Amino acid sequence: ALHDATGRTVTLGGALTLEKSLTPTLVVQDVSIANAAWSKTADMASIKSLEVEVELLPLLTGSIVVNRLVLDGGKILLETGGDGQANWKFESTTSHAASSSQAHQLAFKAVSIKNTQITFHSQAADREESLTVTDLELKAEHPSDPLEVSGSLDLNGTTFTLNGTLKTLASLIEGKTTESDLTLESDGLKVEINGGLGEPGSEGFFAVILDVDLKSSDGLAPFGIDLGNHLDSAKLTTKFDGGAGALHFKDLVATADASTLKGDVRLDLTSGLTLVSGSLSLDKLDLDAITKSADDAVEAANRVFPETSLPFDSLKLIDLKLTLKIGEFKAQELTFTDLSSDVALQSGSLTLDGLSFNVSGASVSGKASADAATQAAALSLKFDDLEMGDLLKTLQAP
């Protein structure tokens, strides 16, 4: 029956027991569900133990009310192929299975997930992320009530707690938008999600208001982001929508170290490199404070340029297509104002077109470029009405 409903081979490798009562309980051991034919991985899911307790009387009217579902020791792979197909899209082998699944009303009172690893893999982008659900509980007094969510997750060695509510689990499973009010928190990070969650991995998975409170730079370490010791704390609020292929941050406002960043940004995850596009404006940026340790090393060596090579390899990490504006920018004791530029970074080649700013009484325009393949950088600037004496004084030069 599972094969007919999903079009996939379902293997029961262990014992199967059924406890007969007014709340029949089915327990199966060592279950595996085959992956989509296009995947290189044999199984989409394997489960050490699955226990389902249902109410008997609703079954007689065509409804399924799950009192308790316990999943323990699972390994679940959510995967998208090169052509955008998703492995959680099942194809029924019989029309009867499709019609009967629509006829049944599904509701959950309690779901428990333990020691389960969920892996997200994109073949097109060659990206893979894994999340371990240590212990997660979803409960409701009545099937129509919102589910209370509580539990703990592990991401790259960092423990997160998850608390809040989901409207219904059934609507999420059926791919319908589900209202949510969730808080995800670790020692260094707090994320609040309010809004609609859709079908996992779909283009419209997220349609929420996102509030992020970064308590320390270590809070981003589980996501592979290393800010060193340059950021004490930060806050971000944005309208966030999207899913597997693209993410959109609208009305974005972020504050950090007395600076405010605003903008509208899209992330395209369908290619090999993440493409970040849109517009960003920053009221002020103090580069001297960020690079203080590097400047001290240069001064100690009595060199104009340090021996450390320019970080050309970092240009290969991401693609950019941004309009950037900075109200006040400090570097090497100089203050630049009204800085703006069109920033393009593709396959390790960076260009700054339409670059303009003000410094020491001068209006400056120009362009800049850097290329990881040739390890070359270029800068062309035109200064209009530069106060040279003011510039030399600021630089403490004769």
TIFI-16438 format. One record per residue: x, y, z of N, C-alpha, C, O in turn. Coordinates in pm, whole numbers, plus 50000, padded with zeros to 5 digits. Atoms other than C-alpha are relative to their C-alpha. Example, Ala and Ser with C-alpha at 12.3 -4.5 7.8 and 13.67 -1.06 7.14 Angstrom:
<bados>
500894988150000512304955050780500905012050000501945011850066;499184988149994513674989450714499235010950073499745022050090;
</bados>
This chain:
<bados>
500844987950000500005000050000500875012650000500555022249930;499104988549998502865024150079500685001749865500895012949819;499404999350133504485015449748499025006049900499415014249817;501024994750092501225022749565499775014950023499535022449929;500284986049967500795055849748501155009349964500935021049936;498834991550021504345068349692500744997449869501485005949821;499235003750118505635050249385501434996350033502264995249942;498635003449956508745041149589499984986550072498984982550132;499865012649925509985008249730500125003150148500975011050189;499984998449855509285006550104500384986650062499724976550038;499485012449942511244980850303499815000050151500225009350220;500135001949856510304968350650501034989650041500834977650021;498915009049968513534953550781499904993550136500634984050166;500115005349864512414946851138498594995650032497784993149943;501305004949954509434936651346498905010349976499155022449974;501194991650014505934950251290498954994850097498554983250088;500985004449901503474948951578498815009650003498975021649977;501234992049992499884961251619499304996950131498944985450158;500725001649874498264966951957498545004049976498245015549946;501424997750027494474963551920499325006050124499395000550233;500744993449893492394987552130499185011349938499125012549816;500724988350051490225018752103500965010449943500565019449870;498954991750060493505036052021501084990549947502124988850010;499045009650055495305010651795501385006449983501495017849939;498624995150010499095014351804500804990849910500864978749932;499165007450094501335003651518501455003650025501805015450028;498564997849980505074999351579500764992249893500574980249876;499185006550102507524992351296501475003250027501795014150076;498574998449978511294987651313500744999549866500364992149775;499115000250116513984995051054499245001449868499204992349786;500744996950122511875011250783500895008449907501625017249954;499294991750097513425025150465499115002849881498344994249837;500764995750117511885044450176500995003749891501875012049912;499064997750110513665044349840499955014549953498935021349964;499904986350050514835076949690499445000849858499114990649797;500434998050139513765091949357501014993549907502194992349940;499155007550094515155073849053501215008249955502265002449927;498914991650050517325103648951501095002450105502175007350072;499034997449893519125105249290501114989550000500894978049962;498875009249987522555089649347499984992750134500744983350154;500135006349868521535080349704498824990449999497734993949953;501025010650010519555048049742498735003250077497635001650024;501174998049915517245057750030499745014850025500675022650048;500404986549960515325089750089499925000850152500255011150211;500154999949855514655079750449500204986050056499824976149993;499935012449923515505052650699499675003450144500135013550197;500494997349865513885050351040500224987750086499784976750051;499745011149910515045028751329498714995150065498484983050076;501255003849935511655029451503498945010549973499205022549984;501124991150024508265044351415498774994450070498374983050046;501175004149922505285042751650498865009649974499025021849989;501174991750032501815055351553498794994950078498404983450065;501235003249927498795055851786498875008549944498975020749942;501124992850060495445065151624498724997150077498634987250149;501315002349941491865068751744499174991249907499184993149785;500725009950080489605040551628498735005749937498505003849817;501304995750050486215057351592500095009549880499305007949786;499914991350119487305085351350500324992349872499964996849763;499695008050120488625058151115498734995449929498714993949807;501265004850058485035046651063499335010649914498505007449829;500584989150079484145080850920500985005449895500745015849834;499054995950102487185083250694501025010250045501735015849962;499024990549947489275105650922501104992550076500874981950134;498885005849927492695098051069500455010050106500975020650074;499564991649889493375112951412501154992850070500954982650135;498815006049941496905105351527500195005750141500515017450158;499784995749861497105106851907501475002450028501835011950097;498574999349968500845101251910500794993549887500534982149847;499075005550099503535096651647501415002050055501805013350085;498644999449947507065088351767500974994649894500894983049854;498975003850097509965087651522501355000650070501735011150122;498725000649929513325076551663501074994349907500844984549836;498875005150078516705072251494499815001049850500104991649777;500254998550142515775086151155501145006949926501905014749983;499114992950091517905096950861499185003749877498734994949803;500894995150104515995118350614500785009249906501445018549951;499324992050102517365132750288498965007549918498145001449850;500844991550085515515162150128500915005549890501865012749918;499054997750109517075166449783499305005849878498185002049844;500474995050129516595186749467501024996449894502234997249916;499135004450108517985174849134500465011549913500125023049938;499464989950089519765193248855498945007749924499155019349888;501084993450072516465201248683498955005950093497865009750049;500924994149905514805213749002498984990650059498164994750140;500955009549943512875181849077500344997150146501504998150187;499825002249857512365173049444499684985550035498724979849984;500205014149969512665138449598498824997450092498414985950109;501175002149915509745144449837498695000849919497604999749975;501185000550086507365146749539499764985549961500504979949880;500295014050026505795112149531498994998849886498185007749862;500945003050107503925096549239499274987250032499874976550040;500825011849972501055073049318499944991049878499854995949765;500075009450111500965041549106498574995949970498324988949871;501405003350024497175038349135499145012250022499415020250112;500924988849982494355063249094499234998650130498805008650187;500735002449875492675047049395500735006150119500125011950209;499214994649889495515057249624499875015150005499785021050113;500114985450004495275093349508498655004750050498555014250127;501334995649961491515095549550499734997550147499085005650213;500255003149860491485078749889500805009350092500335012650201;499204991049917494275101250022499335013650012499455020350115;500694987449994492195131649933498764999150089498365008950152;501225001649921489145117150106500285000250149499435004650227;499685000749858490915111950438500355013750055501035021549989;499624988049928491185140450688501044995950103500814986950184;498885004049915494495139050872500225010650107500285022550077;499754990849890495085154651215500934993450101500894981350121;499035005049903497815151351477499775006950135499545018950141;500044994649865497615155751854501405001250060501675010350138;498644999749945501255148051933500964993249906500684982449853;498935005750082504425142051735501305001550077501605012150131;498714999849932507785132951886501074994949904500954984149848;498895003750088511015132151684501285000150084501605010050150;498795001349919514225119651846501174994849916501004986549828;498755005150058517825114651734499884998049849500224987449796;500245001150143516985121851372500815010549923500815022349958;499184991150082519295136651110499275003349870498864994449797;500634995450123517785157450831501065007049915501715016449961;498994994550091520025165250533499325006549881498445000549819;500514992950116519235191150266501125000449895502225005149922;498995000750104521065185749936499465005549869498385001849825;500344994650130520945205649612501054995549900502224999249910;499065004650102522525188549312500475011649913501645012349876;499664989050090522415220149100501075009150061502025012949994;499064991149933524265241349356501134992450068502084998550118;499025008449932526295211949494500185004650144501305006650191;499994995449861525345222849846499314989650088498334983450046;500615009549908524565201150147500115005450143501175009750186;500064995849861523505210350500499284989250081498314983350033;500615010249915522645186850787499595006050133500285014650189;500544995549873520575192651097499574987750079498874979150026;500405011249915520145168251387498925004550098499125013850176;501084997449905516845168551573500234991250121499974979150116;499695007749880517865157751922498724995350068498574983650100;501275003249933514395159152078499025011149968499225022550009;500984990050042511375177051931498594994850028498254983749988;501375003849965507785176252062499025010149940499235022249948;501094991850050504645189451890498704994550058498374982850038;501185004849929501425187752093498825009549981499005021549962;501234992250004497785199252074498934992750078498854980450072;501075006249924494815193052303498974993549908498504982549934;500965005050098492495188652004500625001049861501475009649838;499395000150133493325180851639499945013549929500815016549848;500144987150068492105215251527500775011350069500875022350015;499254989849926494175234051789501405001849941501954992549883;498614998250040497555249751707500914990650078500664987650195;499045008949936500495226951784501035008150079501605017850028;498944994149921502805237052066501314992849968501384980549971;498725005550044506425232051958501065002650105501195013850153;498874998349908509375226052191501014989049974500654977649943;498985010250021512675208252156501375005949980501585017949998;498634995850021516365209852080500544994249870500234982949832;499405003850127518335208251756501515001950010501995009650093;498544998650003522035204551678500435003149857500164995449765;499494996050131523655223051387501495002350012501945011850077;498544998850001527385217851334500585001650140501475009750164;499465000249865527975211251703499435010350095499825010850211;500634989949915525855240051836498564996150029497824992349938;501355003749959522665233352033499075012049991499385022850043;501044989950010519555253551949498744994750067498434982850057;501335003649950516235253552133498975005949905499165016849851;501074995550088513025256651932498704999750080498334989450135;501264999049927509765268752090499025008649920499425017349843;501004991950066506465282751965498794991949962498484981850025;501215006850046503335272251777499964999049849500495007649778;500355001850141502305258851436498494998249993497904991950080;501455000950008498715261651317499544985450001498804981450090;500225014549999498465224651220501134993449924501644999149827;498965007550070501015198751117499474994549868500214993649771;500595005950121498625183750861500095009649882500415005549771;499964990450110498455215850657501415001649945501595003549824;498614999150045502275217450645500364987949916501014989249813;499725012250074502505181150531499335000349863499894995449765;500754999350125499865187750263500485011249908499945013149799;499454989550085501915216950129499255013150007499495022149927;500754987649985499485243750247500775009650092501555005450178;499344990149915500675276150404499524998450144498314998050170;500315002349860500825271450781500525011650084501715014650082;499594988949915500865300651023500904995050113500634984650173;499035004249899503785298851264500425011750087500395023350044;499434990449906505155317051567501084992450075500814986050177;498925008649950508545301451642501215008450043501475019049987;498764993849954511705311051831501104989550003500984979150069;498825008850005515065294551756501135007450071501455018750036;499034992749919517785302652009501184991250040501034979550075;498775006249947521395293752096500645010150093500075020650119;499324990749909523915309952331500305013349932500305023749997;499594987750068524905335252063499005005649902499285015849839;500924995850105521815338651844498564997250039498254986850098;501435002049980518055343251869499265004249873499445015449824;500754997450123515745340951566498524997950027498114987350075;501455001049985512005348051578499365000049862499665008549779;500665001850130509795336651287498505001350020497904993750095;501444998049993506245349651246499445001049859499805010049784;500574999650134504215341750936499704986249947499494976850024;500415012450064503495314250688501164991449956502114996349895;499065010050050505515282750626499244991049903498154986349933;500655008350101504695263150309500624986249990501124980850088;499465013350022505825230550158501515000250013502165008349947;498554999949981509395222150273500754998949867500464990349785;499185000350120511935229950001499395006749880500065008049777;500664993850115509405247249774500415014549987501025020150078;499654986050023509835281849623499335009150104499915019250144;500734991749906507225295749865500014994550141499034996150214;499935005949866508405277850180499865010750108499135008950205;500034989449900508955310550369499185011949951499315016049836;500674987150022506635340850384499785005750140498665005750190;500024996849858507475354550728500665013450028501355019149942;499234989049947508685383950930501084994050089500794986250180;498855006149933512145375551060500675010350089501035021250043;499264991649906513725390851372501204992150051501044981350109;498765006949961517355381451439500765008650099501005020450075;499214993249898519275390751754501304992450016501344981750077;498685006249990522975382451724500685005050126501065016750135;499444996049871524375382652076501525000749998502125008150076;498544999650019527985376151967500314994549862499484987749802;499625004750134529865368851645500064984849995499954979049887;499985014749997530115332451759498644994149964498554982349928;501335005050031526375329651701499834995849856498924988149825;500095003550141526975326851325500924988449962500874983649848;499055010750029529675299951350499344987249949499884980849859;500645012250052527205270751302499625000749853499424990449789;500384998250140526325285450960501225002249911501085005949795;498784998850078529975286550848500435014449977501205017049885;499664985850014530255324550892500915004050115500535003050232;499034996249898533355336951075500265015049990500875019749894;499784985649996533385373851168501155003950092501385015750117;498914997149908536345370651404499475006950125498425003250177;500434992549882536125395051694499555014249965499585023250048;500314986550047534955424451485498565004350027498215015850003;501404996649978531285423151584499554995050136499594983050163;500465003749866529965423651940498574994849996498274984450054;501405003950006526255421951863499355006849880499885016549826;500714994250113523735429451589498544995650005498214985450064;501415003450010519995429651521499545002149857500015011149787;500514999250136518095424051198498514997249999498044988050066;501425002250022514445427051098499735000849851500225009949784;500285000050143513115418250753498764991949969498414982750043;501035008750056510185404850556500734990049909501464993849818;499185010550060511525371750433499114990149927498214984249988;500775010250071510105349850159500924992649903502034997149873;499215008150092511335322949923500034985550043499204981150123;499905014349971512435286749941501284994349947502365000049966;498815007450042514795262049777500845007849898502065007749907;499254993850109515725282749471500465014250028501535018149982;499664986049979515735318749595499435004850133498395000150179;500444993849875515425339249914499965015149978500855020749915;500174985650019514185375249926499865006850136498985003350215;500054992249877514865399550212499515014049965500245021849904;500594987050031512525429650184499945008550127499805003450238;500064990649886512515460750406501004995850108500684995950227;498975004849908515725448250564500595011850078500995021950020;499374990249914517005468350861500894992550099500414984350177;499055006649910520145457051046500835010550072501305020150010;499194990849922521985474951326501144992350066500944981350119;498835006149937525485467051452501025010950029501335019149942;498974990349961528045487751642499615014249960500425021449902;500524986450025525915519651609499875003249852499695014949817;500214998250143525645514751231498694993349959498304983150017;501275005550047522405508351043500094997049851500485005449770;500005004550139522125488550721498554998049956497774991450026;501345001750054518975490450507500104995249855501104997649787;499965004150138518055474650178498984989649962498074986350039;500855010250059516355448949961500934990549925501594994649830;498985009250052518355417649876499374986749962498494981650031;500405013450044517785385349683501214990750001502324994749965;498985010450007519785353149718499534989349904498494983149925;500315010450097519785329749418500904988150030502134989150021;499245011849957520835294549526500014989149894500444977949922;500145010450101520265276249197501294997049926501434986349868;498745002250070523775280449055501064994950096500794992850214;498925005249917527125268149182500365009450115500645004850226;499724990149897527745300649373498725007650033497895010149945;501144991849961525175320149571500125013849937501165020349950;500014986750059524225351749382499195009250092498015006850118;500654990049918523415381649604499785012349915500745018049862;500304988350083521625409949422499035009150074498335004950166;500914990549937519735441349516500705013050033501635017149963;499434987249960520555473749695500175000450151499344995250225;499714998749857522105481750033500505014150027501265019849948;499494987049957522685514450215500414999150146499684993650228;499445000449865524815518750527500305014250044500935021749970;499784986149958524895550550733501465002850031501965013649998;498574997849974528495545950852500724986850021500154977050068;499155011949986531355521050851501405004650039502015012749969;498664996649951534585523751051500934988249974501004978950054;499105010950037537115501650875501234999650090501814989050111;498844999749911539895513051108499754991450124500654984350169;500325007949881538115497251405500014985149969500414976950052;500055014250038537635464651215501384994349975501664982850009;498695005250041541225462051089501125004950090502285005350048;499004994549909543035476051394501184990650020502334995150018;498915009549976545045444151456500914999049878502124997649893;499195000850121546195443051093500865012549985502035011549946;499234987650009547255479851101501165000050097502245004750062;498925000649901549305474251418501154991449947502324994849969;498955008850052551185445851244500805007049891502025005449883;499314992750107551995468050944500935010450059502085011850015;499204989549939553245496351165501234994150068502324999850062;498875006349931555425472751368501084995849902502264996049936;499025004550099557085460151051500575011649921501475009749838;499544988150071557585496050925499894998149850500825001149775;500225002450142556115486850590498735007449956497805009250034;501224994150056553615504350364498974989149976497794990850008;500895011350026552125470850258500484987950080501694985450086;499595011949925552115439450475500444988849906500154989049787;499565011450081553685407050357498834990949962498924983349865;501175008450028550265390350366499425003349863499205015049831;500564997950133548875385450016498575005250008497875002750106;501404995750008545625402149913499104987649993499474977849929;500875012049992542685378149977499204997649871497974998149872;500685002150128541915371049610499074987950004498024987949939;500825012249997540545336449692498605002650055497664995450021;501314997049944537705352249888499025004849893497805004349913;500874995650109536375366149557499274988349934498314990349860;500615011750062535495330549455498854994250084498204984650042;500965006049908533135324549749498565003349965497654995850002;501374995350021530095343549624499955008849877500975014549838;500224990650110528665363049328499125011350052498225009250132;500734988249955527345398349378499535008449882500185008949777;500504990050093525245423249185499205010050082497985008850094;500594991249900524565451949423500215014749966501215018449904;499824985649994524005489249436500285003450147499455000850234;499544997849862525915500449747500165014950028500725022249947;499824986349956525745533449936500425000150146499874992850228;499524998649863527645543450253500075014950031500745022549961;500024985849965526985576850423501345005150048501825015550002;498694996149946530265578450618500884987750011500504977750070;499085011450005533265555750566501375004550049501965013849992;498714996249944536435557450777501034989249972500794977349993;498905009350026539735541750673501315007750000501395018649942;498684993749992543375550350744499905014550050500575023549998;500224987049937542195579850961499315010049908499105021549948;500724991250092540415594650656498514997350011498084986150039;501455001449999536685601050645499475002549859499645013449804;500624999150132534895594450314498485001150022497924994050105;501454998449986531275605950276499314997849866499914999249760;500855002050118528445598250033500644990649899500704993549779;499385010050089530195567649892498924991649934498004986950002;500965008450072528255548749624500704993149883501674998249827;499415007450111529025522549361499084988549960498314983550042;500625012450047527565494749149501044989050012502114989849951;499045010649972529265462849269499604987349924498474982549938;500245012550072529545432449042501164990550026502324993950006;498995010449975531375400549139499494987149938498464981849980;500425012250067531175370448911501214991349972502184995649909;498935009950023533375339448909501375005350037502345002849967;498724995149950536105357049107500465013149940501555017649972;499634987250061536125389148900499125011150057497905010750042;500714989349931535155420749091500175013249925501285016849885;499954986650057534265454648940499155009550082498065005950128;500734989249934533195487049107499835011049896500785018349868;500284989850100531565509448846499205011350062498455009350158;500724988549947530215544148904500405003250142499575007950220;499514997549864532355547349217500125015050023500745022049943;499904985749968531995581449381499965001850151499324994250223;499994996749858532675597149721500615013950017501125019749921;499384987249965533865628949895501064997550106500854989650199;498945001149900537145632350087500885012549993501265016949885;499124988349991539215662250206499605010949902500455016649833;500494989250085537035686850016499854996449854499385004649776;500045003950142537235667349689498804991249970498394982950051;500985009350055534505651149485500774990149913501494994149821;499185010250066535955618349363499094990549923498044986449973;500725009850081534735595649083501024990549938502184994049921;499065009550060536235564648927499454986049994498244983849994;500385014150007536225526948909501154991650057502284996350069;499005009049945538075497249057499674985849958498524982649924;500215014150037538545460448979501034991250068502104995850109;499075010149948540165428849112499604986649940498414983949921;500275012850066540485394448957500784988850067502004989550079;499345011049930541195361949139500854991649906501864985949947;499265008450095542385344148822501385005849970502374998549969;498714993650031545135369548738500695005650123501855009650117;499514994149875545585381349100500515014249977501585018050023;499674986150029545605417248975498875008950050497705005050049;500984990149957543855448149112500305013349931501465016549904;499814987350068543295481848946499075010450060497975007250105;500794989149944542035515849063500245012549916501395016249890;499914987750077541285547148861499075010350063497875008050073;500794989949930540125578949038500275013849943501385016949900;499884985950040539475615148940499605008750119498485007650170;500254991249886539765641349217499685014149950500365019249861;500384986550036538055675049187500045008750125499285006550220;499864990749886539165703349427500474992950127499824994050231;499455006949882541285682249664500805009950085501665016950034;499244991949904542555700649976501194991750046501094984150142;498855008649975546025685249977500575001950141500994992350205;499474997549865547135702050300499184992950107499724987250201;500895006849906544105688550485500234984949996500234978250099;499775014450017544765653850344501294995650068501314985650139;498705003749941548465653450447499975001250152500584993150223;500104998249855547615666450795499274988050062499684982850166;500755011449948545065638950845500854987550001500774979450094;499145011850009547605612950734501285001550081502114992450084;498804997049920550235629150963501264998649915502284993049958;498865000750094552535632350664500575014049980499825023749992;499394986750024555015661250591499515006049868499925017149832;
</bados>
